[in-house]
């Protein structure tokens, strides 16, 4: 009954769940405690998590996404490696990615050393256009004016082909962009046709399908860590951090296989200090944590449990978050960097 209740309505709050179940069961003569409810949900692999934000989809969008998935279901990996992905993003000077951890005592949360100054509307922002492929990042440029179709075509003319050449794309490479009106305007389509660029047909309302979103997230975290104080510095740091993004990325399984070939394994994090040290190298990298055996029950690759547990996908990646072992749960096929660890006794 407990599991059935939350499965029927996942948005049920813990308080409402306890209140309703206790009252319902008491009417049948059965007594149940909060601990019983929590333990039952835990055994079933159910954990209260923040709901993921996803695009609002109409039935026509759902059908288009399903059609796209079916058409490309059996595409070989080599085909996707020959795609240049692109998008625009906005980065705020003092945005939400500026979250930082601090060491402080109780009731010292408002001491200036333990705070991050904030301003209304993020203190200003810049708009960026960028692209990348499986071979690494392409060009990143700042869009200084309100973009229209003519400006978008100018950006592509100045940056798309040079990116393809720098990335050494194979003949017949494919360009991806979303269905923004500037991208789908008749003039833009004609420009792409005259340039003989192949364009990947893209379903509307599908930013979550574009892997460049992972790069934007990583870029914003890295930029926030450097704490730019004005717009000029923000742009400079964005360009510097984009240039640091490595080309080599693999799935969780491929990353682990690479570690094993080296006589090592994906890293196991034992302390706050180790996590802080590792996030200094990369805010997003595969670590040796998985819940494949049982969703919601996380273990390190050596079989030991972590100090904290997560829910969601099946593999863990490192994040510079506010809680110790603040590891993000990510689909295992996402391509990230990976961190190997080898015992000193094996060296």
Buried (B, 14 or more C-beta within 10 A) or exposed (E): EBEEBBEEEEEBEEEEBBEEBBEEBEEEEEEBEEEBBBEBBEEBEBBEEEEEEEEEBEEEBEEBBEEBEEEEEEEEEEEBEBBBBBBBBEBBBBBEBBEEBEEEEEEEEEEEEEEEEEEEEBBEBBBBBBBBBBBBBBBBBBBEEEBEBEBBBEBBEEBBBEBBEEBEBEEEBBBBBBBBEBBBBEEBEEBBEEEEBEBBEBBBBBEEBBBBBBBBBBBBBBBBBEEBEEBEBBBEBBEEBBEEBEEEBBBBEBBBEBBEEEEBBBBBBEEBEEBEEBBEEBBBBBBBBBBEEEBBBBBBBEEEEBEEBBBBBBBBBBBBBEEBBBBBBBEBEBBBBBBBBEEEEEE
